[in-house]
Amino acid sequence: MGEPAAPTPRAAGFSISGLTGAARRDRSYRGRGLVKRVLLASPRGYCAGVERAVETVERALELYGRPVYVRKQIVHNVHVVRELEECGAVFVDSLAEVPEGATVVFSAHGVAPAVRIEALERGLSAIDATCPLVTKVHSQAARYARLGYTIVLIGHAGHEEVEGTTGEAPDAIVLVESVADAESVELPDGPLAYITQTTLSVDETNAIVEVLGRRFPRIEAPEKDDICYATSNRQWAVKELLGEVELLLVIGSSNSSNSNRLVEVARSAGVDAYLIDDESDIDERWLAGVESVGLTSGASAPERLVARVCEWFRARGAGQIEEFKSVFEDVVFRLPVELRRASRPAA
């Protein structure tokens, strides 16, 4: 996989369940000044696929003007979605909500082939912002299906990425979500292979794969790990940090799979962890007795949210706010071909 990398300029964001106004008012920081140190995990925040997806919507708005429709959330972060809406993006759950002939962007999580066909039939100008690493998983599913394999898809039911991948080979794919599923799943005779959602827990996925390998020794693995570099790197960074902190805050929205996995990594190691959208979600009761706090952000959270949380702690007396390690990610994805063509000057 190589050494993990540092956040891109946009990185960072997380989210916890909302609290009532009364509950928020009751969360005053009685231990003001107790937190002395905030350590920032690195890498954190925006990955190359998210950078590409957000820039895709921004560039489409520049080229085509308002509105530009986006099927589903372009990335799973409430702040990013809200800001793009203010710029003229319109997020829809289905293509039926998009006027015929309009411009529509497919989200970073990918879509099933049936969605692409529907866009063509309705005369929509489609721009595909699917992360290239998700596209790789789609291609694997289609190839295995053509060769007659039964495909175990390790992932979470209902996640848009899983729905899109399943759409590539609906009759060949069997979804496995947990070790318990792997222990009980029944698979037909014949060639078998597994693929995974790109935003899973590395440790949990390894445990599932171990069970599948024991029960089905001939099951084939992907040529390269399907869990994306950014997911793996951010989990690695959290593990490196945990020995130095008593509490981990993860900036990311509640529907962000990779952000939720960061919380799980910390909790599985015995460190309290919470998911927050921004500093307003911090319950100061979490900080009772805590001197060192770790801070990270999911792959769809902008870095400005990290800055806001740091300022929140600084205003409450935290005098040491610093990077735990500085690691650089150099992965970059080109914009979708539809935008590159539109941006070329006429001959």
Summary of the structure (lengths in Angstrom):
residues: 347
radius of gyration: 21.2
end to end distance: 42.1
largest distance: 67.0
contacts: 1239
relative contact order: 0.22
helix: 41%
strand: 16%
